[in-house]
Amino acid sequence: MDETGNELPLIRMPLPSYKEKIDGVEESLKEWAKHKHYHRPGVKLSEVAAETGIASIHISYCVRNRMKMNFPAWLNSLRIEDAKRMIHRNPDIPSYEVGYKIGCPNPETFKKVFQKFAGCTFNEYVPQIKAQQ
């Protein structure tokens, strides 16, 4: 009621649809990734949830249904795209340095992850890039 005793009309605000909510989650994840937070080794879903203010279940749902992969695979895909950019800028950079910079400090793990997401080994990829330059 207002100060004159009249009832105030109800204002009904539509709730966002689930699609709109997941669109917002996706945008937040893109923003998080833009700042390269995935360069930290061992980033956990719970940390991303805390940093973005988004529930883990919504992040997981978005990554699984929009990016078509699980959370660790999504992080690794971001890392390998960065690795490729580093190699394009400096094809002479050693693999262990690239791995360290992108948040994959174990050289053997980096080599496996690189091959999985790049479709070839680091040692096959570098000569291809050098040949293009």
PyMOL commands that set and color helices and strands:
alter all, ss='L'
color gray80, all
select helices_A, chain A and resi 18-34+37-39+45-52+56-66+71-89+95-102+107-118+122-132
alter helices_A, ss='H'
color red, helices_A
deselect
rebuild
show_as cartoon
